[in-house]
C-alpha cells in the first residue's frame, strides 16, 4: 500500500524533472566553425584579404590542435557590426 502511494507521488515528479533536464540539453546549439578557406569563401574575399583581416584583428583564428578554425558565430556577428564586409559576386 505504501509502496504504491510513494510511487504514484514520486513517479510524476521524477518524470517531469527528467523531461525538463532533457529539454534544456537539447536547446543548447552546437558551436559552428569554418576552416579559413570556408571563411573566405563565405565572405567572397581572396585569401590575401582574409589574412589581412586576421592581421588587423577583425577575424580571429582559433587553434585546435594542429587545425586552424574560425568561429562562425563570431564571423557572422562581425559582418552584422560591419567590421567585415561580405562581398557578393
PyMOL CGO cylinders between C-alpha atoms (Angstrom):
from pymol import cmd
from pymol.cgo import CYLINDER

trace = [
    CYLINDER, 0.00, 0.00, 0.00, 2.70, 2.49, 1.00, 0.3, 1, 1, 1, 1, 1, 1,
    CYLINDER, 2.70, 2.49, 1.00, 4.83, 1.46, -1.97, 0.3, 1, 1, 1, 1, 1, 1,
    CYLINDER, 4.83, 1.46, -1.97, 2.03, 2.27, -4.44, 0.3, 1, 1, 1, 1, 1, 1,
    CYLINDER, 2.03, 2.27, -4.44, 1.36, 5.59, -2.76, 0.3, 1, 1, 1, 1, 1, 1,
    CYLINDER, 1.36, 5.59, -2.76, 5.02, 6.68, -2.88, 0.3, 1, 1, 1, 1, 1, 1,
    CYLINDER, 5.02, 6.68, -2.88, 5.33, 5.50, -6.48, 0.3, 1, 1, 1, 1, 1, 1,
    CYLINDER, 5.33, 5.50, -6.48, 2.23, 7.43, -7.51, 0.3, 1, 1, 1, 1, 1, 1,
    CYLINDER, 2.23, 7.43, -7.51, 3.63, 10.63, -5.98, 0.3, 1, 1, 1, 1, 1, 1,
    CYLINDER, 3.63, 10.63, -5.98, 7.29, 10.29, -6.98, 0.3, 1, 1, 1, 1, 1, 1,
    CYLINDER, 7.29, 10.29, -6.98, 6.88, 8.92, -10.50, 0.3, 1, 1, 1, 1, 1, 1,
    CYLINDER, 6.88, 8.92, -10.50, 5.26, 12.10, -11.96, 0.3, 1, 1, 1, 1, 1, 1,
    CYLINDER, 5.26, 12.10, -11.96, 7.77, 14.33, -10.17, 0.3, 1, 1, 1, 1, 1, 1,
    CYLINDER, 7.77, 14.33, -10.17, 10.75, 12.35, -11.46, 0.3, 1, 1, 1, 1, 1, 1,
    CYLINDER, 10.75, 12.35, -11.46, 9.29, 12.10, -14.96, 0.3, 1, 1, 1, 1, 1, 1,
    CYLINDER, 9.29, 12.10, -14.96, 8.78, 15.87, -15.09, 0.3, 1, 1, 1, 1, 1, 1,
    CYLINDER, 8.78, 15.87, -15.09, 12.31, 16.56, -13.79, 0.3, 1, 1, 1, 1, 1, 1,
    CYLINDER, 12.31, 16.56, -13.79, 13.85, 14.24, -16.40, 0.3, 1, 1, 1, 1, 1, 1,
    CYLINDER, 13.85, 14.24, -16.40, 11.78, 15.85, -19.19, 0.3, 1, 1, 1, 1, 1, 1,
    CYLINDER, 11.78, 15.85, -19.19, 12.92, 19.35, -18.12, 0.3, 1, 1, 1, 1, 1, 1,
    CYLINDER, 12.92, 19.35, -18.12, 16.57, 18.30, -17.97, 0.3, 1, 1, 1, 1, 1, 1,
    CYLINDER, 16.57, 18.30, -17.97, 16.36, 16.67, -21.39, 0.3, 1, 1, 1, 1, 1, 1,
    CYLINDER, 16.36, 16.67, -21.39, 14.70, 19.75, -22.90, 0.3, 1, 1, 1, 1, 1, 1,
    CYLINDER, 14.70, 19.75, -22.90, 17.47, 22.01, -21.53, 0.3, 1, 1, 1, 1, 1, 1,
    CYLINDER, 17.47, 22.01, -21.53, 20.16, 19.78, -23.04, 0.3, 1, 1, 1, 1, 1, 1,
    CYLINDER, 20.16, 19.78, -23.04, 18.53, 19.82, -26.47, 0.3, 1, 1, 1, 1, 1, 1,
    CYLINDER, 18.53, 19.82, -26.47, 18.24, 23.62, -26.63, 0.3, 1, 1, 1, 1, 1, 1,
    CYLINDER, 18.24, 23.62, -26.63, 21.97, 24.38, -26.45, 0.3, 1, 1, 1, 1, 1, 1,
    CYLINDER, 21.97, 24.38, -26.45, 23.17, 24.83, -30.03, 0.3, 1, 1, 1, 1, 1, 1,
    CYLINDER, 23.17, 24.83, -30.03, 26.42, 23.28, -31.18, 0.3, 1, 1, 1, 1, 1, 1,
    CYLINDER, 26.42, 23.28, -31.18, 29.28, 25.62, -31.93, 0.3, 1, 1, 1, 1, 1, 1,
    CYLINDER, 29.28, 25.62, -31.93, 29.92, 26.14, -35.64, 0.3, 1, 1, 1, 1, 1, 1,
    CYLINDER, 29.92, 26.14, -35.64, 33.38, 26.61, -37.09, 0.3, 1, 1, 1, 1, 1, 1,
    CYLINDER, 33.38, 26.61, -37.09, 34.78, 27.36, -40.52, 0.3, 1, 1, 1, 1, 1, 1,
    CYLINDER, 34.78, 27.36, -40.52, 38.19, 26.45, -41.85, 0.3, 1, 1, 1, 1, 1, 1,
    CYLINDER, 38.19, 26.45, -41.85, 39.99, 29.57, -43.10, 0.3, 1, 1, 1, 1, 1, 1,
    CYLINDER, 39.99, 29.57, -43.10, 39.20, 28.54, -46.69, 0.3, 1, 1, 1, 1, 1, 1,
    CYLINDER, 39.20, 28.54, -46.69, 35.50, 28.11, -45.90, 0.3, 1, 1, 1, 1, 1, 1,
    CYLINDER, 35.50, 28.11, -45.90, 35.51, 31.52, -44.16, 0.3, 1, 1, 1, 1, 1, 1,
    CYLINDER, 35.51, 31.52, -44.16, 37.00, 33.41, -47.11, 0.3, 1, 1, 1, 1, 1, 1,
    CYLINDER, 37.00, 33.41, -47.11, 34.65, 31.60, -49.48, 0.3, 1, 1, 1, 1, 1, 1,
    CYLINDER, 34.65, 31.60, -49.48, 31.72, 32.54, -47.20, 0.3, 1, 1, 1, 1, 1, 1,
    CYLINDER, 31.72, 32.54, -47.20, 32.85, 36.18, -47.30, 0.3, 1, 1, 1, 1, 1, 1,
    CYLINDER, 32.85, 36.18, -47.30, 33.57, 36.08, -51.06, 0.3, 1, 1, 1, 1, 1, 1,
    CYLINDER, 33.57, 36.08, -51.06, 37.05, 37.52, -50.50, 0.3, 1, 1, 1, 1, 1, 1,
    CYLINDER, 37.05, 37.52, -50.50, 40.53, 36.44, -51.51, 0.3, 1, 1, 1, 1, 1, 1,
    CYLINDER, 40.53, 36.44, -51.51, 42.91, 34.51, -49.31, 0.3, 1, 1, 1, 1, 1, 1,
    CYLINDER, 42.91, 34.51, -49.31, 45.14, 37.61, -49.03, 0.3, 1, 1, 1, 1, 1, 1,
    CYLINDER, 45.14, 37.61, -49.03, 42.22, 39.81, -47.95, 0.3, 1, 1, 1, 1, 1, 1,
    CYLINDER, 42.22, 39.81, -47.95, 41.17, 37.20, -45.40, 0.3, 1, 1, 1, 1, 1, 1,
    CYLINDER, 41.17, 37.20, -45.40, 44.62, 37.11, -43.79, 0.3, 1, 1, 1, 1, 1, 1,
    CYLINDER, 44.62, 37.11, -43.79, 44.85, 40.91, -43.93, 0.3, 1, 1, 1, 1, 1, 1,
    CYLINDER, 44.85, 40.91, -43.93, 41.66, 41.00, -41.82, 0.3, 1, 1, 1, 1, 1, 1,
    CYLINDER, 41.66, 41.00, -41.82, 43.21, 38.45, -39.45, 0.3, 1, 1, 1, 1, 1, 1,
    CYLINDER, 43.21, 38.45, -39.45, 46.34, 40.62, -39.10, 0.3, 1, 1, 1, 1, 1, 1,
    CYLINDER, 46.34, 40.62, -39.10, 44.19, 43.71, -38.39, 0.3, 1, 1, 1, 1, 1, 1,
    CYLINDER, 44.19, 43.71, -38.39, 42.29, 41.77, -35.68, 0.3, 1, 1, 1, 1, 1, 1,
    CYLINDER, 42.29, 41.77, -35.68, 38.95, 41.74, -37.47, 0.3, 1, 1, 1, 1, 1, 1,
    CYLINDER, 38.95, 41.74, -37.47, 38.93, 37.94, -37.73, 0.3, 1, 1, 1, 1, 1, 1,
    CYLINDER, 38.93, 37.94, -37.73, 40.23, 35.65, -35.01, 0.3, 1, 1, 1, 1, 1, 1,
    CYLINDER, 40.23, 35.65, -35.01, 41.73, 32.28, -35.88, 0.3, 1, 1, 1, 1, 1, 1,
    CYLINDER, 41.73, 32.28, -35.88, 41.40, 29.63, -33.20, 0.3, 1, 1, 1, 1, 1, 1,
    CYLINDER, 41.40, 29.63, -33.20, 43.94, 26.82, -32.97, 0.3, 1, 1, 1, 1, 1, 1,
    CYLINDER, 43.94, 26.82, -32.97, 42.51, 23.43, -32.06, 0.3, 1, 1, 1, 1, 1, 1,
    CYLINDER, 42.51, 23.43, -32.06, 45.41, 21.05, -32.03, 0.3, 1, 1, 1, 1, 1, 1,
    CYLINDER, 45.41, 21.05, -32.03, 47.00, 21.44, -35.44, 0.3, 1, 1, 1, 1, 1, 1,
    CYLINDER, 47.00, 21.44, -35.44, 43.83, 22.82, -37.03, 0.3, 1, 1, 1, 1, 1, 1,
    CYLINDER, 43.83, 22.82, -37.03, 43.08, 26.48, -37.62, 0.3, 1, 1, 1, 1, 1, 1,
    CYLINDER, 43.08, 26.48, -37.62, 39.40, 27.37, -37.33, 0.3, 1, 1, 1, 1, 1, 1,
    CYLINDER, 39.40, 27.37, -37.33, 37.21, 30.47, -37.38, 0.3, 1, 1, 1, 1, 1, 1,
    CYLINDER, 37.21, 30.47, -37.38, 34.19, 30.74, -35.07, 0.3, 1, 1, 1, 1, 1, 1,
    CYLINDER, 34.19, 30.74, -35.07, 31.23, 31.01, -37.47, 0.3, 1, 1, 1, 1, 1, 1,
    CYLINDER, 31.23, 31.01, -37.47, 29.05, 32.91, -34.99, 0.3, 1, 1, 1, 1, 1, 1,
    CYLINDER, 29.05, 32.91, -34.99, 31.81, 35.47, -34.31, 0.3, 1, 1, 1, 1, 1, 1,
    CYLINDER, 31.81, 35.47, -34.31, 32.29, 35.91, -38.06, 0.3, 1, 1, 1, 1, 1, 1,
    CYLINDER, 32.29, 35.91, -38.06, 28.55, 36.48, -38.57, 0.3, 1, 1, 1, 1, 1, 1,
    CYLINDER, 28.55, 36.48, -38.57, 28.48, 39.00, -35.72, 0.3, 1, 1, 1, 1, 1, 1,
    CYLINDER, 28.48, 39.00, -35.72, 31.43, 40.89, -37.24, 0.3, 1, 1, 1, 1, 1, 1,
    CYLINDER, 31.43, 40.89, -37.24, 29.53, 41.04, -40.54, 0.3, 1, 1, 1, 1, 1, 1,
    CYLINDER, 29.53, 41.04, -40.54, 26.46, 42.42, -38.74, 0.3, 1, 1, 1, 1, 1, 1,
    CYLINDER, 26.46, 42.42, -38.74, 28.58, 45.04, -36.95, 0.3, 1, 1, 1, 1, 1, 1,
    CYLINDER, 28.58, 45.04, -36.95, 30.08, 45.91, -40.37, 0.3, 1, 1, 1, 1, 1, 1,
    CYLINDER, 30.08, 45.91, -40.37, 33.62, 45.21, -39.19, 0.3, 1, 1, 1, 1, 1, 1,
    CYLINDER, 33.62, 45.21, -39.19, 33.93, 42.76, -42.08, 0.3, 1, 1, 1, 1, 1, 1,
    CYLINDER, 33.93, 42.76, -42.08, 32.17, 43.01, -45.39, 0.3, 1, 1, 1, 1, 1, 1,
    CYLINDER, 32.17, 43.01, -45.39, 30.69, 40.07, -47.23, 0.3, 1, 1, 1, 1, 1, 1,
    CYLINDER, 30.69, 40.07, -47.23, 31.02, 40.74, -50.92, 0.3, 1, 1, 1, 1, 1, 1,
    CYLINDER, 31.02, 40.74, -50.92, 28.51, 39.47, -53.45, 0.3, 1, 1, 1, 1, 1, 1,
    CYLINDER, 28.51, 39.47, -53.45, 29.77, 38.39, -56.86, 0.3, 1, 1, 1, 1, 1, 1,
]
cmd.load_cgo(trace, "trace")
